[in-house]
Amino acid sequence: MLLIFPPIAKACEPPAGIARLAGALQANNIHCRLWDANLEGQLWLLEQRPTVDDTWTRRAWRSRHKHLQSLREAATYTNPDRYATAVNDLNRLLAMAGTATDTVPGLADYRHAERSPLRSSDLLWAAEHPQQNPFFPLFQERLPQLLAGITTVGISLNYLSQALTTFSLIGLLRQQYPQLKIVLGGGLVGSWLARPDWRNPFAGLVDYLVSGPGEAPLLELLGATQPIGNALPAYDLLPLQDYLSPGLILPYSTASGCWWNRCSFCPERAEGNRYQPLPAQLALSELQILVARYRPRLLHLLDNALSPALLRLMAATPPGAPWYGFARFDEQLVDLEFCRALRASGCVMLKLGLESGDQGVLDRLSKGIELGVASRVLENLQKVGIGVYCYLLFGAPAEDEAAARRTLDFVAGHADGISFLNLAIFNMPAFGDEAADYATEPFYEGDLQLYTSFQHPAGWERGRVRRFLSQEFVRNPAIAAIVRRDPPLFTSNHAGLFCPAHPQ
């Protein structure tokens, strides 16, 4: 079997999904190959001489090898200006490489001038016209070698930025290798399949659509008679030296779903995703084995929120490498000594979803966060030297302009404890239970939308939210300093590399 991770996603770490699938297949003695077409595709596109001739593009072209090398050197992450120049120049080259196909590839996104990943008709168009994709020449060149002896291809489609290219790839496979079985899975596919109105428009192209963890469905499809429940991810089948980071960032998931699972308007709840964790001791043991095997510079824990039990275990028994991941503002982090133990275990950064600095909003969103607790957590993490990537959400039905200003005040008052900020505008899950309480209408024309616009009960509409953020929130001097620190394009995926790797 050939497992493919398609363009475009951030190419700073190996794709965790296909590595875990490969481990399960190998444990059952099923031959497989992995192709990170995302990484290879971006590196290939960066070597295509631009047809656009302007000062920025010429400079970026001359410096492309230096920039790639600098993103793989630790010293770059102590020099934010050098880092930003490398990232922005490489992104410029990728964008210019799509000119002939009316596309704008990038280090973190992919757009088409006319086609949308939210419309199945446009995805079908991409499959019918694979030559209109900027990665088409690479696909044509590489597939004959990769498909030698292969009968089944699995493609991991996780993000909207991958969708149009994924279907271009599927169309090419169908045209030139009609005998292949094609399996399509990944996070975006799972979200499609969770829609209550789902009707498969891709039946003529894709043989199997898989929702959720793919190990069991793949093993059944490939005839494994005694499926093995757990197997270590096979990262060694990927080009670990080529990723755009200074050493290996190793992604690992200890659970699917979210252990809290109570927040209003949560996509996980709207899609009915159950929380399915590995036992904490097993997860830690696997992490320790992977660290010993691959010697990563940084562990990226992919869970929606690391469970309190796992955090306690990691604080007591470190995994052996610096690490970061999502957690919740909870009482455990109010204990300063526990935070010290987390830092000593290698924790360089926690991603924390505060969402709002207004207690009433938090309560109505069922976040389970007390602002007093959040304040103490931020103070503790600052004291012990753990970076904080703080997530805020504006424009939710429970928020109004006054509440948004209270968020501004809270963040400005705790700016010393916040390393980075993610500012998001609320999207209403189209099929969540709460959507029925509001007058909703589609954001865009498209049958694959997962979110919908809505009539805000306080008139706090998206346009007003955007103006507040751009004209007031980010202009606060304390907040502006945080926003400027955010790594361009790679954001949280590289932010941990700007945090000290060892306890203070």
FENMO-V962773 format. One record per residue. N is the residue number from 1. PSI is psi as a letter, one per 40 degrees, with the letter a starting at -180 (999 if undefined). OMEGA is omega in degrees with one decimal (none if undefined). Layout:
N:PSI:OMEGA  N:PSI:OMEGA
This chain:
1:i:173.4  2:h:178.2  3:h:-171.9  4:h:169.3  5:h:-169.8  6:i:173.2  7:i:-0.6  8:h:169.2  9:i:-179.5  10:h:-172.9  11:f:-178.3  12:e:179.3  13:i:-179.9  14:i:179.2  15:h:-173.2  16:d:-173.0  17:d:-177.1  18:d:176.5  19:d:178.7  20:d:177.0  21:d:179.9  22:d:177.5  23:d:178.4  24:d:179.0  25:d:-180.0  26:d:178.5  27:d:177.5  28:e:178.0  29:f:176.2  30:h:-177.5  31:h:175.9  32:i:171.4  33:i:174.5  34:i:174.6  35:h:171.8  36:g:-180.0  37:e:176.8  38:d:178.8  39:d:-177.3  40:d:-179.4  41:d:179.3  42:d:179.0  43:d:177.4  44:d:-178.2  45:d:178.6  46:e:178.2  47:e:178.0  48:h:-174.8  49:h:-178.2  50:i:172.4  51:e:177.3  52:h:-176.6  53:g:174.0  54:i:-172.6  55:d:-178.3  56:d:-177.2  57:d:178.1  58:d:179.2  59:d:-179.6  60:d:-179.8  61:d:-180.0  62:d:-172.5  63:e:-169.5  64:d:-178.8  65:d:176.8  66:d:-179.7  67:d:178.9  68:d:179.5  69:d:-177.0  70:d:177.6  71:e:177.8  72:e:-179.2  73:h:-176.9  74:d:-176.5  75:d:-179.7  76:d:-174.8  77:e:168.5  78:e:-177.9  79:g:-175.3  80:d:-179.9  81:d:177.5  82:d:178.5  83:d:-177.0  84:d:178.3  85:d:179.4  86:d:-177.9  87:d:-176.1  88:d:177.4  89:d:179.0  90:d:177.7  91:d:177.1  92:d:179.6  93:d:178.3  94:d:-179.2  95:d:-179.4  96:d:179.6  97:e:-179.6  98:e:-173.1  99:d:-175.3  100:d:-177.7  101:e:179.5  102:f:179.9  103:i:175.0  104:g:171.7  105:i:177.3  106:i:177.7  107:e:-175.9  108:e:-175.0  109:i:178.0  110:h:-179.3  111:i:174.0  112:i:-175.7  113:d:-173.8  114:d:-173.0  115:i:-176.5  116:h:174.7  117:e:178.1  118:e:-179.9  119:h:178.8  120:d:178.5  121:d:178.2  122:d:174.9  123:d:176.3  124:d:175.7  125:d:178.4  126:d:178.2  127:d:179.7  128:d:-176.8  129:f:-176.1  130:d:-179.6  131:e:178.7  132:e:178.0  133:h:-177.3  134:e:-179.7  135:e:-175.1  136:d:-179.5  137:d:177.5  138:d:179.3  139:d:-179.6  140:d:-177.9  141:d:-169.6  142:d:-171.4  143:d:-179.2  144:d:179.1  145:d:-176.7  146:d:-174.1  147:e:179.4  148:h:179.9  149:e:-175.9  150:h:177.4  151:e:-175.4  152:h:177.6  153:h:174.3  154:h:-178.3  155:h:-177.3  156:h:-176.8  157:h:-174.5  158:d:-170.3  159:i:175.2  160:d:-179.2  161:e:177.3  162:e:-163.8  163:d:-177.3  164:d:178.4  165:d:176.1  166:d:-178.0  167:d:170.1  168:d:178.4  169:d:178.8  170:d:178.6  171:d:177.1  172:d:178.3  173:d:-179.7  174:d:-179.4  175:d:-171.0  176:e:-178.7  177:g:-172.7  178:e:-177.8  179:e:-176.7  180:i:165.4  181:h:-178.2  182:h:178.9  183:h:-178.9  184:h:178.0  185:a:-178.6  186:i:-172.7  187:d:-179.1  188:d:178.4  189:d:176.6  190:d:178.0  191:d:176.1  192:d:-175.3  193:d:179.1  194:e:179.5  195:h:-180.0  196:d:179.8  197:e:-173.5  198:h:170.6  199:h:-170.7  200:h:177.4  201:e:-172.2  202:e:-173.8  203:d:-179.7  204:e:-176.9  205:d:-171.0  206:h:-178.2  207:d:-176.9  208:h:170.7  209:h:-174.2  210:h:177.1  211:h:176.2  212:a:-179.6  213:h:-171.1  214:e:-173.6  215:d:-176.7  216:d:178.2  217:d:-179.9  218:d:179.9  219:d:177.4  220:d:-179.7  221:d:-175.4  222:e:170.4  223:f:176.7  224:h:-175.6  225:d:179.2  226:g:-177.3  227:h:177.8  228:h:-173.2  229:d:-176.9  230:h:175.7  231:i:-179.8  232:i:175.1  233:i:-177.4  234:g:-178.7  235:d:-176.5  236:e:176.2  237:e:-178.1  238:i:-177.5  239:g:-167.9  240:e:-179.5  241:e:-169.9  242:e:-174.9  243:i:-172.5  244:g:178.5  245:i:-178.3  246:g:-171.0  247:i:-173.1  248:h:164.7  249:h:-173.9  250:h:178.8  251:i:-179.1  252:h:179.4  253:h:177.3  254:e:-176.8  255:i:165.4  256:i:-174.1  257:a:-176.3  258:h:-177.2  259:d:178.6  260:d:169.1  261:f:179.4  262:e:-174.3  263:h:174.1  264:i:176.2  265:e:-178.8  266:h:177.3  267:d:178.7  268:d:177.9  269:d:-178.4  270:d:-179.3  271:e:177.2  272:f:-178.5  273:h:179.5  274:i:174.4  275:h:-177.8  276:g:-178.3  277:i:161.5  278:i:171.1  279:h:-173.2  280:d:-178.9  281:d:177.9  282:d:179.7  283:d:179.9  284:d:179.1  285:d:178.1  286:d:178.2  287:d:-179.0  288:d:177.0  289:d:-179.0  290:d:178.0  291:d:179.6  292:d:-176.7  293:d:-170.6  294:e:179.5  295:f:-177.0  296:i:172.0  297:d:-174.5  298:h:172.0  299:h:175.3  300:h:179.7  301:h:-165.1  302:e:-174.8  303:i:172.4  304:d:173.2  305:h:178.8  306:h:-175.8  307:i:176.5  308:d:-179.2  309:d:-179.9  310:d:177.9  311:d:178.3  312:d:-178.2  313:d:179.9  314:d:176.5  315:d:-178.6  316:d:-175.6  317:g:-174.2  318:i:179.4  319:e:176.0  320:e:177.9  321:i:173.5  322:i:-174.5  323:i:173.3  324:i:178.2  325:i:177.8  326:i:171.3  327:i:178.0  328:i:169.4  329:h:179.4  330:i:-173.5  331:d:-179.2  332:d:-178.2  333:e:173.2  334:d:179.2  335:h:-176.6  336:d:-179.4  337:d:175.5  338:d:177.7  339:d:176.1  340:d:179.9  341:d:175.9  342:d:179.7  343:d:179.1  344:d:179.3  345:e:179.1  346:e:-178.4  347:h:178.8  348:d:-176.8  349:i:170.7  350:h:172.2  351:h:-172.8  352:h:179.3  353:g:176.6  354:d:179.7  355:d:-176.2  356:i:172.9  357:f:177.9  358:h:-175.3  359:d:179.2  360:d:177.5  361:d:179.9  362:d:-179.0  363:d:-178.3  364:d:176.0  365:e:-179.5  366:f:-178.0  367:d:-177.9  368:f:-178.5  369:h:171.7  370:h:-176.6  371:d:175.9  372:d:176.5  373:d:-179.5  374:d:178.6  375:d:-178.5  376:d:177.3  377:d:-179.9  378:d:178.1  379:d:-178.5  380:d:-177.6  381:d:175.9  382:d:-178.3  383:d:-174.4  384:e:176.6  385:f:174.2  386:h:177.6  387:i:179.5  388:h:169.7  389:h:-170.1  390:h:-177.4  391:h:178.8  392:i:-177.2  393:h:-177.2  394:i:175.0  395:e:175.1  396:i:-179.3  397:d:-178.4  398:e:-174.8  399:i:167.6  400:a:-174.9  401:d:179.2  402:d:178.2  403:d:177.7  404:d:177.6  405:d:175.3  406:d:173.8  407:d:176.7  408:d:-178.0  409:d:-179.4  410:d:-177.3  411:d:178.7  412:d:180.0  413:e:180.0  414:f:-173.8  415:d:-179.2  416:d:-178.6  417:e:-178.4  418:h:-177.4  419:d:-175.4  420:i:179.8  421:i:168.3  422:h:-178.5  423:h:-177.3  424:i:173.6  425:h:-173.5  426:h:170.3  427:h:179.0  428:h:173.7  429:h:-171.6  430:d:-172.7  431:e:175.0  432:i:-179.1  433:d:-174.2  434:d:-175.1  435:d:-177.8  436:e:-178.4  437:e:-174.6  438:i:173.8  439:h:-173.9  440:i:173.2  441:i:-174.6  442:i:171.9  443:d:-175.2  444:i:173.2  445:h:-179.7  446:h:-175.6  447:e:-178.1  448:e:-179.8  449:i:177.1  450:e:-178.7  451:i:-178.1  452:i:170.8  453:i:-177.4  454:i:177.2  455:h:-175.5  456:h:-175.8  457:d:179.5  458:e:-178.7  459:e:-178.3  460:g:-172.1  461:i:-173.3  462:d:179.7  463:d:178.0  464:d:178.8  465:d:-179.8  466:d:179.8  467:d:177.8  468:d:-178.0  469:d:-174.6  470:d:-173.4  471:e:-176.3  472:d:-171.4  473:d:-173.9  474:e:176.9  475:e:172.1  476:h:-173.3  477:d:-179.0  478:d:-180.0  479:d:179.1  480:d:179.7  481:d:177.6  482:d:-177.3  483:d:-179.2  484:d:-178.6  485:e:-172.9  486:h:178.4  487:h:-177.9  488:h:174.6  489:d:-179.2  490:d:175.7  491:b:-171.7  492:d:-179.0  493:d:176.4  494:e:-172.9  495:d:-179.8  496:d:179.3  497:e:176.5  498:e:177.7  499:i:178.8  500:h:-175.7  501:e:-176.2  502:i:-178.6  503:i:178.2  504:999:none
